[in-house]
Amino acid sequence: MQTTLATNVNPDLSAASASAILTLTSDLSTWDTRATNLKTVKDIVDVAQTGLTSISSLMYQMKTLANLADSLDPTSSTYDTELNSLWASYITLANQITNTASSAYINSNSNNLLTSDDGITIYPALSSDTNSTIALTNNYEDIGNLFSDYSWTEGDTDYLSPGVTYDELTTYISKLSADQSALTGYGTLLSSAISNITGIESGINSYISNLQDIDTTALQADLQSYNNQLSIDYYLVGQMNAAASSELAIFH
């Protein structure tokens, strides 16, 4: 009984049931591998999403600075000082976009998620023969470099007015939102697939349990009864040993 409880396997299983359980256990291993692969892909999507969220925040801050710069009075005596101050903050944010994008990778920088013109290629299916590519609209490392290359100083060869910069940022933020939506949709599909696999595994485990047909409550009760009887037997043997010792003392 103790062995049966420990292994959770009915020792009187029929050959057919034992074979079915063996097959189902193998199926469970396969489904578990699939779930692990899907969770890995979901982690990849989450890393990309986290990077895009940070970059979106940086772009909105840059828009605010561009709007402030565009509203400055060029005839003011403090114009150059204020413009340069806003520009310094703007450049810092642009560089953070570049750094954030270049840091969004899995395992090695060669697997970067936000700096490829070809999008993210991942393998969510049941084998590596089937892949899925999420084509992002932007190479975000290039975007960070692009905005840090601009200048708000008239006369510079790379001059771009704050107002035009503001419009450019608005366009890129719109594209970034599209990328976020694509990743969100794909992440939702992955979560649904993982949930479905969890349900399948639960059903297989339940079927295996039914095949084994072990009443653990009854076995526990039988085991307790056996242990109680064993205790009584030990007590009786102890009493018999004591009586035997007394009888042997007569012959000493």
C-alpha positions as CSV (number, residue, x, y, z in Angstrom):
1,M,0.0,0.0,0.0
2,Q,2.8,2.4,0.8
3,T,4.4,1.8,-2.6
4,T,1.0,2.3,-4.3
5,L,0.5,5.6,-2.5
6,A,4.1,6.8,-3.2
7,T,3.9,6.0,-6.9
8,N,0.2,6.8,-7.4
9,V,0.1,3.8,-9.7
10,N,-2.4,0.9,-9.4
11,P,-0.3,-2.3,-9.3
12,D,-3.2,-4.2,-10.9
13,L,-3.4,-2.0,-14.0
14,S,-4.4,-3.9,-17.2
15,A,-1.8,-4.0,-20.0
16,A,-4.1,-1.8,-22.1
17,S,-4.3,0.9,-19.4
18,A,-0.6,0.8,-18.7
19,S,0.1,1.3,-22.5
20,A,-2.3,4.2,-22.7
21,I,-0.7,5.8,-19.6
22,L,2.7,5.5,-21.2
23,T,1.5,7.1,-24.4
24,L,-0.3,9.9,-22.5
25,T,2.8,10.6,-20.4
26,S,4.8,11.0,-23.6
27,D,2.2,13.4,-24.9
28,L,2.4,15.4,-21.7
29,S,6.1,15.8,-22.2
30,T,5.5,17.0,-25.8
31,W,2.9,19.6,-24.7
32,D,5.1,20.8,-21.9
33,T,7.9,21.4,-24.4
34,R,5.5,23.4,-26.6
35,A,4.3,25.4,-23.7
36,T,7.9,26.2,-22.7
37,N,8.7,27.3,-26.2
38,L,5.7,29.6,-26.4
39,K,6.5,31.1,-23.0
40,T,10.0,31.9,-24.3
41,V,8.6,33.6,-27.3
42,K,6.2,35.5,-25.1
43,D,9.2,36.7,-23.1
44,I,10.8,38.0,-26.3
45,V,7.7,39.9,-27.2
46,D,7.5,41.4,-23.6
47,V,11.1,42.6,-23.9
48,A,10.3,44.3,-27.2
49,Q,7.2,45.9,-25.6
50,T,9.1,47.1,-22.6
51,G,11.6,48.8,-24.9
52,L,8.9,50.4,-27.0
53,T,7.1,51.7,-23.9
54,S,10.3,53.4,-22.8
55,I,11.0,54.9,-26.2
56,S,7.4,56.2,-26.5
57,S,7.8,58.0,-23.2
58,L,11.1,59.5,-24.4
59,M,9.6,60.7,-27.7
60,Y,6.7,62.4,-25.9
61,Q,9.2,64.2,-23.7
62,M,11.1,65.3,-26.8
63,K,7.9,66.6,-28.3
64,T,7.3,68.7,-25.2
65,L,10.8,70.2,-25.5
66,A,10.4,70.8,-29.3
67,N,7.1,72.6,-28.6
68,L,8.7,74.8,-25.9
69,A,11.6,75.6,-28.3
70,D,9.2,76.5,-31.1
71,S,7.4,78.9,-28.8
72,L,10.5,80.8,-27.8
73,D,10.8,84.4,-28.9
74,P,13.8,84.7,-31.3
75,T,14.1,88.4,-30.5
76,S,14.5,87.8,-26.7
77,S,18.0,88.4,-25.2
78,T,17.7,85.0,-23.5
79,Y,16.7,83.1,-26.7
80,D,20.0,81.4,-27.4
81,T,20.5,80.4,-23.8
82,E,17.0,78.9,-23.5
83,L,17.2,77.2,-26.9
84,N,20.6,75.6,-26.1
85,S,19.3,74.4,-22.7
86,L,16.2,72.8,-24.3
87,W,18.5,71.3,-27.1
88,A,20.8,69.8,-24.5
89,S,17.9,68.0,-22.8
90,Y,16.5,67.0,-26.2
91,I,19.8,65.4,-27.2
92,T,20.0,63.5,-23.9
93,L,16.6,62.0,-24.6
94,A,17.5,61.1,-28.2
95,N,20.6,59.3,-27.0
96,Q,18.5,57.4,-24.5
97,I,16.3,56.2,-27.4
98,T,19.4,54.8,-29.1
99,N,20.6,53.2,-25.9
100,T,17.2,51.7,-25.1
101,A,16.9,50.2,-28.6
102,S,20.4,48.8,-28.6
103,S,19.8,47.2,-25.2
104,A,16.6,45.4,-26.2
105,Y,18.0,42.0,-27.1
106,I,17.7,38.3,-26.1
107,N,20.9,36.3,-25.3
108,S,23.2,38.4,-27.4
109,N,23.2,41.7,-29.2
110,S,23.0,39.9,-32.5
111,N,19.4,39.1,-31.6
112,N,18.4,42.7,-31.1
113,L,14.6,43.2,-31.2
114,L,14.3,46.9,-32.0
115,T,17.3,47.7,-34.3
116,S,16.5,45.5,-37.3
117,D,15.0,46.7,-40.6
118,D,13.6,43.2,-41.1
119,G,11.5,43.0,-38.0
120,I,11.5,40.4,-35.3
121,T,11.7,36.8,-36.4
122,I,10.6,34.3,-33.8
123,Y,9.6,30.7,-33.7
124,P,6.3,30.2,-31.8
125,A,5.1,27.1,-33.7
126,L,5.7,23.5,-32.9
127,S,9.0,23.3,-34.8
128,S,11.7,25.7,-36.0
129,D,10.5,25.1,-39.6
130,T,7.7,27.5,-39.1
131,N,8.5,31.0,-38.1
132,S,6.6,34.2,-37.6
133,T,8.0,37.7,-38.4
134,I,6.7,40.8,-36.8
135,A,7.8,43.6,-39.1
136,L,8.3,46.7,-37.1
137,T,7.8,50.0,-38.8
138,N,11.0,51.5,-37.3
139,N,14.6,50.8,-36.6
140,Y,14.6,52.5,-33.3
141,E,18.3,52.8,-32.9
142,D,18.4,54.7,-36.2
143,I,15.6,56.9,-35.0
144,G,17.5,57.9,-31.9
145,N,20.6,58.7,-34.0
146,L,18.5,60.6,-36.5
147,F,17.0,63.0,-34.0
148,S,20.4,63.5,-32.2
149,D,21.9,64.5,-35.6
150,Y,19.4,67.4,-36.0
151,S,20.2,70.9,-35.0
152,W,17.9,73.8,-33.9
153,T,20.5,76.4,-34.7
154,E,19.7,78.2,-38.0
155,G,22.6,78.1,-40.4
156,D,23.8,74.6,-39.5
157,T,23.8,72.2,-42.3
158,D,21.7,69.8,-40.3
159,Y,19.2,72.5,-39.2
160,L,15.7,71.4,-38.6
161,S,13.4,73.8,-36.8
162,P,11.8,72.7,-33.5
163,G,8.3,72.9,-35.1
164,V,9.3,70.5,-37.9
165,T,11.0,68.3,-35.3
166,Y,7.7,68.2,-33.4
167,D,5.9,67.1,-36.5
168,E,8.5,64.4,-37.2
169,L,8.1,63.0,-33.7
170,T,4.4,62.9,-34.0
171,T,4.8,60.8,-37.1
172,Y,7.2,58.4,-35.5
173,I,5.1,58.1,-32.4
174,S,2.1,57.0,-34.6
175,K,4.3,54.3,-36.2
176,L,5.5,53.2,-32.7
177,S,1.9,52.9,-31.6
178,A,1.3,50.6,-34.6
179,D,4.3,48.5,-33.6
180,Q,3.0,48.2,-30.0
181,S,-0.4,47.1,-31.3
182,A,1.2,44.4,-33.4
183,L,3.2,43.1,-30.5
184,T,0.2,43.3,-28.2
185,G,-1.9,41.3,-30.6
186,Y,0.7,38.7,-31.0
187,G,1.3,38.5,-27.3
188,T,-2.4,37.9,-26.8
189,L,-2.3,35.0,-29.3
190,L,0.7,33.5,-27.5
191,S,-1.1,33.8,-24.1
192,S,-4.2,32.1,-25.5
193,A,-2.1,29.3,-26.9
194,I,-0.3,28.8,-23.6
195,S,-3.7,28.7,-21.8
196,N,-5.0,26.1,-24.2
197,I,-2.0,23.9,-23.7
198,T,-2.5,24.2,-19.9
199,G,-6.0,23.0,-20.4
200,I,-4.9,20.1,-22.6
201,E,-2.3,19.0,-20.0
202,S,-4.9,19.2,-17.2
203,G,-7.2,17.0,-19.2
204,I,-4.5,14.4,-19.9
205,N,-3.5,14.3,-16.2
206,S,-7.1,13.8,-15.2
207,Y,-7.5,11.0,-17.7
208,I,-4.3,9.3,-16.5
209,S,-5.7,9.5,-12.9
210,N,-8.9,7.9,-14.0
211,L,-7.1,5.1,-15.7
212,Q,-5.0,4.4,-12.6
213,D,-8.2,4.4,-10.6
214,I,-6.5,4.8,-7.2
215,D,-8.7,5.6,-4.2
216,T,-6.1,7.3,-2.1
217,T,-8.5,7.9,0.8
218,A,-9.4,4.2,1.1
219,L,-5.7,3.2,0.8
220,Q,-4.8,5.7,3.5
221,A,-7.5,4.2,5.8
222,D,-6.3,0.7,5.1
223,L,-2.7,1.7,5.8
224,Q,-3.7,3.3,9.1
225,S,-5.7,0.2,10.0
226,Y,-2.7,-2.0,9.2
227,N,-0.4,0.2,11.3
228,N,-2.8,0.0,14.2
229,Q,-2.9,-3.8,14.0
230,L,0.9,-3.9,13.7
231,S,1.1,-1.9,16.9
232,I,-1.2,-4.3,18.7
233,D,0.8,-7.3,17.4
234,Y,4.1,-5.7,18.7
235,Y,2.4,-5.1,22.1
236,L,1.3,-8.8,22.3
237,V,4.7,-10.1,21.2
238,G,6.2,-7.9,23.9
239,Q,3.9,-9.3,26.5
240,M,4.7,-12.9,25.4
241,N,8.4,-12.2,25.6
242,A,8.0,-10.9,29.2
243,A,6.0,-14.0,30.2
244,A,8.6,-16.2,28.6
245,S,11.3,-14.5,30.5
246,S,9.5,-15.1,33.8
247,E,9.0,-18.8,33.0
248,L,12.7,-19.2,32.1
249,A,13.7,-17.6,35.5
250,I,12.4,-20.8,37.2
251,F,15.2,-22.9,35.7
252,H,17.9,-20.5,36.8
